[in-house]
Amino acid sequence: MSNPEATITEEYPPVRTGGSLLLAWRTNSKNILIVGGGEVACGRVLKALEADAKVTLVCPEEGLHPELKFRISKDQIYKYINREFDPIDLEDNIDMVLTAIDDPIKSKEIYKLSKEKKLPINVADVPPLCDFYFMSEHREGPLQIAVSTNGQGPKLANIIRRHISKNLPNGIGEAINKVGNLRQSIREIDSDYKSSSKRMQWMSKICEDWSIEDLKRLDNNVIEALLPYYEKHVIPSFNTIKQETFLIDKSEEVTKEMNLEDEHKETKKGQLILVGAGPGDPSLLTHKATEALSNADLVVSDLLIPKEIFSVIKCEIRLASAKSGPQKSVKSEESQKEIQNWCLEGLEKGKNVVRLKIGDPFLFGRGGEEVSFFKQKGYEVKVVPGISSALSAPVSANVPVTHRGLSDQVLIITGQGTQGKLPQIPQYHDMRTTVVLMAVGKAKELSKELLNNNYPDDLPAAFVENGSRPNERIIHATVATLGEVVEKERVVAPSTLIIGRAVNALIE
């Protein structure tokens, strides 16, 4: 016969010793004593302030980091003591002690005094003298994620934390805020402590069944529509709530439109939104862009938009013909007219029309021209910005467009100006990073023009081809070799060109 006790015991998790007890320590209005004035002290002060603690800082003024002087001048520090540590500092209702000084003897003395008073203490860089460790932290709104190696490898903790934060869903902090609002609303209609389990189960199920994108859209209308479902202990789908709130919003919208028609007979039908699609990665679409595409009846665009972006669109899509070849400028105007006519056709039928443009509509996207055109036709245009490749492509190439000592200004130009001509290029400045959009077809001409304006022939440059997409390529060159590299490496559009000393800033 088997031993029943052994069977039960095997079901319990094993004890893994050697870890730390991970807690979210509430230090709101608690008194934290920080000894030290260098960079480590700056980090300790910031963490304490972000946790709403009252900070007492002890350090001679001559040893204060500029950041700490700033915080003292802004009254962010509850109490500043301009001298070395004195045991009397522990008498002032202190709740926690943090030391950040390069004096092991003094640090050990502070540790012993703190332990005599049963105060929790952390001595920077001395794990045996720490009741707790500071962890590598990622914060986004109310979300805090901390990684600890229990003092074994702080740098490794940073690497792990970066990996975790990089793989978090976009907008997770916003979603948590919205869930908090819903939770508060539920408590307001059912505050009985006996309902704690019911509230917890219902909220847990909402978080499990709804996606992060759904939770980010928990506005007041959605929350109001959800409350009756809580009372019935039912978990509706997001689409059900969306349909209900849409009908409510639509009813109000119709009423407003009828009133406006009475006042302004000339008011047009339909709505037009000019939306920036970003560099081409669907995950880089803004929340507003995704929302506009989801609610559209018609999306009008061109072949510059990658097919991955269209995967999020459920309505009719119209794409203008390609703009290439020797008559590119003529074809561009024909394509533009085609797009405008399609938009007008949809608007006159009362449709919600989205004019989708790669990058940002107002940065070499002719967005201003389109707004003016439709305004003349009687339509007000809403504009949703997008991430421009002028800023995202350098990130893909690991190029900081501004970098202390290398670049303190950024120039963004196009290789395809009016009638396909290069714009006027200013004289070279060694502290400027130049970003050129649509540069591939003009690489040789651009190289010559840059050299004529005193750009060094060996100045670093990089082409980012298909930036932020699966087939992305980074091709390095110099000002003198732009045309040669385009031909040799067969660089194709869309590509962004980055020029300046900052191109090599992070190359080891």
Secondary structure, 3 states (H helix, E strand, C coil): CCCHHHHHHHCCCCCCCCCCCCCCCCCCCCEEEEECCCHHHHHHHHHHHHCCCEEEEECCHHHCCHHHHHHHHCCCCCEEECCCCCHHHHHCCCCEEEECCCCHHHHHHHHHHHHHCCCCEEECCCHHHCCCCCCEEEEECCEEEEECCCCCCHHHHHHHHHHHHHCCCCCHHHHHHHHHHHHHHHHHHCCCHHHHHHHHHHHHHHHHHCCHHHHCCCCHHHHHHHHHHHHCCCCCCHHHHHHHHHHHHHHHHHHHHHHHHHHCCCCCCCEEEEEECECCCHHHCCHHHHHHHHCCCEEEEECCCCHHHHCCCCCEEEEECCCCCCCHHHHHHHHHHHHHHHHHHHHHCCCEEEEEECECCCCCCCHHHHHHHHHHCCCCEEEECCCCHHHHHHHHCCCCCCECCCECEEEEEECCCHHHCCCCCCCCCCCEEEEEECCHHHHHHHHHHHHHCCCCCCCEEEEEECCCCCCCEEEEEEHHHHHHHHHHHCCCCCEEEEECHHHHCCCC
